[in-house]
Amino acid sequence: MKRTMSMLTAAVAGAGALIFVGAAGVSAATGPIVQQPFYADSGDKCPMGYTKGTFGWQIGALRGAVLVDVKGTVVDQPLPGNPAAGCADDARYTTATFTAYSKSVSVAKEIDSVDNGQLSFTTRMRSTTPIDRIVVQVCRHSRLSPPDYCGMPQEYKAPITQ
């Protein structure tokens, strides 16, 4: 009977060790965070819409990022109380779209919109496969009637750390 208890105690202790090792493996997989600035605009002569901020690429054991923190702002002119910007209200709002890719497959998407103002945002893009690039595009959408239009897509490749 004493031997059975010892084997049971050893089994429980072993399971606890496996849980601990597993948890340690998960935290180690997140690896270093590499910061990368981003910027994209709507392509207007007067900067009606744009987004800017940073990507925080969390580089893991898969030689790529499976998590990317996105922190920034999306702006639509005119900003309240800022007539010096010189951009009059054109009855449009601004949308910034962030699309994460693993090879040629879209694995995550974030869309943030604002009308005549500035919106700060923070989000996390996740994937089960390494994210190798993020494409950012800023578009202007009419509140009244088309046409809507977009600036050039801006592509940001994952930083290489090894």
Buried (B, 14 or more C-beta within 10 A) or exposed (E): EEEEEEEEEEEEEEEEEEEEEEEEEEEEBBBEBBEBEBEBBBBBEEBBBBBBBEBBBBBBEEEBBBBBBBBBBBBBBBBEEEEEEEBEEBEBBBBBBBBBBBEEEEBBEBEBBBBBBBBEBEBEBBBEEBBBEBBBBBBBBEEEEEEEBBBEEBBBEBBEEE
